[in-house]
Amino acid sequence: MENVILISGAELKELVRTAVQEGIENLKVIDDREKQTVKEDDAYIAITEVCKILKVSQPSVYNYRKKGIISFYRIGRRVFYKRSEILSSLKKVTMKYDF
């Protein structure tokens, strides 16, 4: 047996308007989260943060910089690294062992 609900045109219009507004708000929240993620990835970080990401010492980071493995940016005497470039410099290594 089917249930039939009768609503006026004004009520239907209000229901649709509310549903669309909720959908738009949800999309705005998702968009804001994506923008925040992009901003975090494009952030400039200091060498201590690079060491934490790569799990290496500061001299190792200096060597990577000297060899051109990672790029860096200088503001006056301070050196910064782009988080996204540090993450992209990581390469997946797979090895096959023949025993």
C-alpha positions as CSV (number, residue, x, y, z in Angstrom):
1,M,0.0,0.0,0.0
2,E,1.4,3.4,-1.0
3,N,1.3,6.4,1.3
4,V,0.4,9.6,-0.5
5,I,1.4,12.9,1.0
6,L,-0.2,16.0,-0.2
7,I,1.7,19.3,0.0
8,S,1.1,22.6,-1.5
9,G,3.3,24.2,-4.2
10,A,4.7,26.6,-1.7
11,E,5.7,23.8,0.7
12,L,7.3,21.8,-2.1
13,K,9.2,24.9,-3.2
14,E,10.5,25.5,0.3
15,L,11.6,21.8,0.7
16,V,13.5,22.0,-2.6
17,R,15.1,25.3,-1.6
18,T,16.2,23.9,1.7
19,A,17.7,20.8,0.2
20,V,19.6,22.8,-2.4
21,Q,20.9,25.2,0.2
22,E,22.1,22.3,2.4
23,G,23.8,20.7,-0.7
24,I,25.6,24.0,-1.5
25,E,26.8,24.4,2.1
26,N,28.2,20.9,2.1
27,L,30.1,21.6,-1.1
28,K,31.5,24.8,0.4
29,V,32.8,22.8,3.4
30,I,34.4,20.3,1.1
31,D,36.0,23.1,-1.0
32,D,37.3,24.8,2.1
33,R,39.0,21.6,3.3
34,E,40.6,21.1,-0.2
35,K,41.9,24.7,-0.2
36,Q,43.3,24.2,3.3
37,T,45.1,21.0,2.2
38,V,46.6,22.8,-0.8
39,K,47.8,25.7,1.3
40,E,49.5,23.2,3.7
41,D,51.3,21.5,0.9
42,D,52.5,24.7,-0.6
43,A,53.8,26.0,2.8
44,Y,57.4,27.0,3.2
45,I,59.1,25.0,6.0
46,A,62.4,25.2,7.9
47,I,65.1,22.6,7.9
48,T,63.9,21.1,11.2
49,E,60.6,20.2,9.6
50,V,62.3,18.8,6.5
51,C,64.4,16.6,8.9
52,K,61.2,15.3,10.5
53,I,59.5,14.6,7.2
54,L,62.5,12.8,5.7
55,K,63.7,11.3,9.0
56,V,67.2,12.4,8.5
57,S,69.7,14.7,10.1
58,Q,70.4,18.3,9.2
59,P,73.8,17.5,7.5
60,S,71.9,15.0,5.3
61,V,69.5,17.7,4.2
62,Y,72.5,20.0,3.5
63,N,74.0,17.2,1.3
64,Y,70.7,16.6,-0.5
65,R,70.5,20.4,-1.2
66,K,74.1,20.5,-2.4
67,K,73.6,17.6,-4.7
68,G,70.4,19.1,-6.1
69,I,68.1,16.4,-4.8
70,I,65.9,18.9,-3.1
71,S,65.4,22.5,-4.0
72,F,65.4,25.4,-1.5
73,Y,64.5,29.1,-1.2
74,R,66.4,31.8,0.5
75,I,65.0,34.9,2.2
76,G,67.9,36.9,3.4
77,R,70.1,34.5,5.2
78,R,67.3,32.1,6.1
79,V,66.7,29.0,4.0
80,F,63.2,27.4,3.4
81,Y,61.9,24.4,1.6
82,K,58.5,23.9,0.0
83,R,56.6,21.0,1.7
84,S,55.2,19.8,-1.6
85,E,58.6,19.7,-3.3
86,I,60.0,17.7,-0.3
87,L,57.2,15.2,-0.5
88,S,57.6,14.9,-4.3
89,S,61.3,14.3,-4.0
90,L,60.6,11.0,-2.2
91,K,60.7,8.1,-4.6
92,K,59.2,4.7,-4.1
93,V,61.9,2.0,-4.3
94,T,61.2,-1.6,-4.9
95,M,63.8,-4.3,-4.8
96,K,63.6,-7.9,-5.8
97,Y,65.7,-10.4,-3.9
98,D,66.8,-13.6,-5.5
99,F,67.6,-16.2,-3.0
